[in-house]
Amino acid sequence: MQNYLYRDFYEKSLVPAGLIDKKAFLDLQPDMLHTHLLIGLQGHQEDGREFYHWNVTIYKSDSSGIYDAGKPIYASTLYDCFDEAVEAARNIEKEIHRDQLHAVCQQEKIS
């Protein structure tokens, strides 16, 4: 398993990184293998209860979906509802297709 939270991690999309996002995220640790961004939903169980909070995480990946699970390059705030996390992941995926993930991350730092 690539992610120790594999039971509560769901891969959603594998998206090629745009030029600006490549410079912002993939050049931090230059590696020609990391050309894509893997969007996933990660669940966080609430203290032994059956209730989960969810967040959107993004990992550096190669074109086959093998990703660096050590540390995500992006992690959203927690959502109480899985559907809200799915919708947030869709919106982030749109920004990645526009090569604007770096702008989303910058905006969240300001907020």
C-alpha positions in Angstrom: 0.0 0.0 0.0 1.2 3.5 -0.8 -0.8 5.3 1.9 -1.0 4.1 5.5 -4.6 5.5 5.5 -5.5 3.3 2.5 -8.8 2.1 4.1 -10.0 5.7 4.2 -8.4 7.0 1.1 -10.1 7.1 -2.2 -8.4 8.1 -5.4 -10.6 10.4 -7.5 -8.6 11.8 -10.4 -5.2 11.6 -12.0 -4.5 14.9 -13.8 -1.5 16.0 -15.8 0.1 19.0 -14.1 0.2 22.3 -16.1 3.4 24.2 -16.6 2.8 26.7 -13.8 1.7 24.1 -11.3 4.7 21.9 -12.2 7.0 24.7 -11.3 5.1 25.5 -8.1 4.8 21.9 -6.8 6.7 19.3 -8.7 10.0 21.2 -8.9 10.2 21.4 -5.1 11.8 18.0 -5.3 12.8 17.7 -8.9 11.9 14.3 -10.2 11.2 13.6 -13.9 8.8 10.8 -12.8 6.3 13.1 -11.1 4.3 14.7 -14.0 0.8 14.3 -12.7 -1.3 15.3 -9.6 -3.4 12.6 -7.9 -6.6 14.0 -6.3 -7.9 11.8 -3.5 -10.5 11.9 -0.7 -9.1 11.0 2.7 -11.3 10.1 5.7 -10.5 10.8 9.3 -12.5 8.8 11.8 -13.7 10.7 14.8 -12.4 9.0 18.0 -13.5 5.5 17.5 -16.9 6.4 16.3 -18.4 5.5 12.9 -18.4 9.2 11.9 -15.8 10.5 9.5 -14.6 13.9 8.4 -13.2 14.1 4.9 -10.7 16.3 3.1 -9.3 16.6 -0.4 -5.6 15.7 -0.7 -3.3 16.0 -3.7 -0.1 14.0 -4.2 2.6 14.2 -6.8 2.3 11.2 -9.1 3.6 9.6 -12.2 1.4 9.0 -15.3 0.4 5.6 -14.0 -0.9 6.8 -10.7 2.1 5.8 -8.5 2.2 8.6 -6.0 4.4 10.0 -3.3 2.4 9.2 -0.2 4.9 10.8 2.2 3.3 14.2 2.2 0.5 15.7 0.2 1.2 18.9 -1.7 -2.3 20.1 -0.8 -4.8 19.2 1.9 -8.1 21.0 2.2 -9.9 21.7 5.4 -12.1 19.0 6.8 -15.7 18.5 5.6 -18.4 16.8 7.7 -20.1 15.3 4.6 -18.5 13.1 2.0 -20.5 14.8 -0.8 -19.1 18.2 0.2 -15.6 16.8 -0.1 -16.4 15.3 -3.5 -17.7 18.6 -4.7 -14.6 20.4 -3.4 -12.4 17.8 -5.3 -14.3 18.5 -8.5 -13.7 22.2 -8.1 -10.0 21.7 -7.4 -9.7 19.4 -10.4 -11.2 22.2 -12.6 -8.5 24.5 -11.3 -5.7 22.0 -12.0 -7.0 21.7 -15.6 -6.7 25.5 -15.8 -3.2 25.2 -14.3 -4.3 27.2 -11.3 -3.8 24.9 -8.3 -1.0 27.2 -7.1 -3.5 30.1 -7.0 -6.0 28.0 -4.9 -3.2 27.2 -2.4 -2.1 30.9 -2.3 -5.7 32.0 -1.7 -6.2 29.6 1.1 -3.0 30.8 2.8 -4.4 34.4 2.7 -7.8 33.4 4.1 
